[in-house]
Amino acid sequence: MKKIGLVGGTGPESTLMYYKELNSKIDNLTGGKAMPDIAIESVNFRRAWDYVSSGNYKKLTEYLSEKVKLLKLSGSEIITLTAGTMHIVSDEVEKETGVSLVSIPKAVCDEAILRNYKKVGLLGTIFTMEQDYMKENLVNAGIEVVVPCKEDRKLVAKRIFEELEVGIVKESTLQEFNAIIDKMRNTYRIEAVILGCTELPLLLKNENCILPCMDSVEIHIEKLIELATMET
């Protein structure tokens, strides 16, 4: 089994999900015979977020590349960023490090194609909703991507940053998000919603969402498991 390397800490809550799920799922997959070797290089979330917020993508690339290089030195063969927003510089990090990262946007796109979706909603940080890195693969595959209106985008981003990133989950926020999803469904006839921030599954899941959820964490983890357990 290949060693998995995670660039974590963006934020800590989603990094915990990755660590727990990779161990439990591979344990179950192997019938209780194996758990994966995992290395985690955790970034300073506040520092990384400041780089994103200020548009200092050069510094963000340097910072994440430093972590990826350390994971490579640790013997990690399957390496990824554990946050959708950090994929804003994933191409640059790959060029800087020579490492092919396991992409969240690509994994989500492949799953949307598998489910035969034609029009999906996207929730995430303000950067994920307003920039193209999470949408590009989907659009190229002929899948229309819809984001909330400006006011709703601000609300979603605020709740992610002030609540979910620090592990706070509120019923009132769930109701707000479902109302936003319902608005997109009624206006644009979306078939499903992509949870494009890796903290969103703390709040939304198929059981409590008014539309099917594409959980980017779950989808990404399944791809990591596939690659880590693949025979060479």
QUIMO-V296610 format. One record per helix or strand of 2 or more residues. SS is the DSSP state (alpha for helix, beta for strand). FROM is the first residue (numbers start at 1). LEN is the number of residues. If there is no record, write none. Layout:
# QUIMO-V296610
ss={SS/SS}
from={FROM/FROM}
len={LEN/LEN}
This chain:
# QUIMO-V296610
ss={beta/alpha/beta/alpha/alpha/beta/alpha/alpha/beta/alpha/alpha/beta/alpha/alpha/alpha/beta/alpha/beta/alpha}
from={4/12/38/45/57/78/85/104/119/126/136/144/150/164/171/192/200/212/216}
len={5/18/5/10/17/4/13/11/5/5/5/4/13/3/18/4/3/4/14}
